[in-house]
Amino acid sequence: MRERAVYIISVAAELAGVHPQTLRTYERRGLIKPARTSGGTRRYSARDVERVQLIQELTQGDGVNLAGVLRILALEDRLEQMEAKLAEAQEEVRQVRVEATRTLRAIQDSSRSEIVLYRPPQIERHRGSRRR
C-alpha cells in the first residue's frame, strides 16, 4: 500500500511539509522518482512522501547536503534490497527443512524397521591370576 502512487504533487507536498517546487527539485536531482500517469502527471506514493520527509530531516536537521543525501538514500535502498534477499533465503531454508523432514519420515515409514545405533560390546579383562 505504501508503494501505490496516488497523491498529486500539491497533496504530496502538503503531506511532506514542503513546497511543490521542492519535490520537482528533488526529482531532478534523482532523490525521488514519482510515478507518472499516461498524461505525464506526477503521482506520489506514501513511500515517496516518507522519503521527502527523510530528505528534509537530513538536510535541515543534520546539515547534510543533497549529494550526501543521495548517497545515504542509495545505501538505504541497497539495504532494503539485501533485507529482501535475506528474507527470501530464510524462506528457502525453511522450505528445505520442511521437505527434508517429510522425506526422512517417509523413509522411516517405508522401512518398517527402526534404525538402531550399533555399539560394540566392551572387552572385559580377565580377572584371573596375574603373572609375577
C-alpha positions in Angstrom: 0.0 0.0 0.0 2.9 2.3 0.7 4.1 1.9 -2.9 0.8 2.8 -4.5 1.2 6.3 -6.2 -2.0 8.2 -5.5 -1.1 11.7 -4.5 -0.8 14.6 -6.9 2.1 17.0 -6.4 0.2 19.6 -4.3 -1.1 16.9 -1.9 2.3 15.2 -1.6 4.0 18.5 -0.9 1.5 19.3 1.8 1.8 15.9 3.4 5.6 16.2 3.4 5.6 19.8 4.6 7.4 21.2 1.6 6.7 23.4 -1.4 5.8 21.6 -4.7 8.9 23.1 -6.3 11.0 21.3 -3.7 9.5 18.0 -5.0 10.4 18.9 -8.6 13.9 19.8 -7.5 14.4 16.5 -5.6 13.1 14.7 -8.7 15.6 16.5 -10.9 18.4 15.6 -8.5 17.4 11.9 -8.6 16.4 11.9 -4.9 12.8 10.8 -5.6 11.2 9.1 -8.6 7.4 9.7 -8.6 5.2 7.6 -10.9 3.7 9.2 -14.0 0.2 8.9 -15.4 -0.3 8.3 -19.1 -0.7 12.1 -19.4 2.6 12.7 -17.7 1.2 13.9 -14.3 3.4 13.1 -11.3 1.8 10.7 -8.8 3.5 10.2 -5.4 3.2 7.3 -3.0 3.2 7.3 0.8 6.8 5.9 0.5 7.7 9.0 -1.7 6.3 11.3 1.0 8.2 9.5 3.7 11.4 9.8 1.6 10.9 13.6 1.2 10.4 13.9 5.0 13.7 12.0 5.5 15.4 14.2 3.0 14.2 17.3 4.9 15.3 15.8 8.2 18.8 15.1 6.8 19.2 18.5 5.1 17.5 20.7 7.7 18.2 18.8 10.9 21.5 17.2 10.3 23.1 19.6 7.8 23.7 17.0 5.1 23.9 18.4 1.5 21.9 16.9 -1.3 24.9 15.0 -2.7 25.3 13.3 0.8 21.5 12.7 0.9 21.7 10.9 -2.4 24.4 8.6 -1.1 22.5 7.9 2.1 19.4 7.1 0.1 21.3 4.8 -2.2 22.7 2.9 0.7 19.2 2.6 2.3 17.8 1.3 -1.0 20.6 -1.2 -1.1 19.9 -2.3 2.5 16.3 -2.8 1.6 17.2 -5.0 -1.3 19.6 -7.0 0.8 17.0 -7.5 3.5 14.5 -8.7 0.9 17.1 -11.2 -0.4 17.8 -12.4 3.1 14.1 -12.9 3.8 13.9 -15.0 0.6 16.9 -17.1 1.5 15.5 -17.7 5.0 12.2 -18.8 3.5 14.1 -21.2 1.1 15.9 -22.7 4.1 12.6 -23.1 5.9 11.1 -24.9 2.9 14.1 -27.2 2.5 13.9 -28.1 6.2 10.2 -28.9 5.9 10.9 -31.1 2.8 13.8 -32.9 4.4 11.7 -33.7 7.5 8.9 -35.1 5.2 11.5 -37.1 3.3 13.0 -38.5 6.4 9.6 -39.5 7.8 8.7 -41.2 4.5 11.9 -43.2 4.6 11.3 -44.2 8.2 7.7 -45.2 7.4 8.6 -47.2 4.3 11.4 -49.1 6.0 9.1 -50.6 8.7 12.0 -51.1 11.0 13.8 -49.0 13.4 17.2 -47.7 12.8 19.3 -48.5 15.9 22.8 -47.3 16.6 25.2 -50.3 16.9 27.5 -50.2 19.8 30.1 -53.0 20.0 30.4 -54.6 23.5 33.3 -53.6 25.6 36.0 -56.3 26.1 36.5 -57.0 29.7 39.8 -58.0 31.1 40.1 -61.4 32.7 40.4 -61.0 36.4 42.3 -64.2 36.9 45.8 -64.6 38.2 48.4 -62.1 37.5 51.9 -63.0 36.3 54.7 -62.2 38.6 
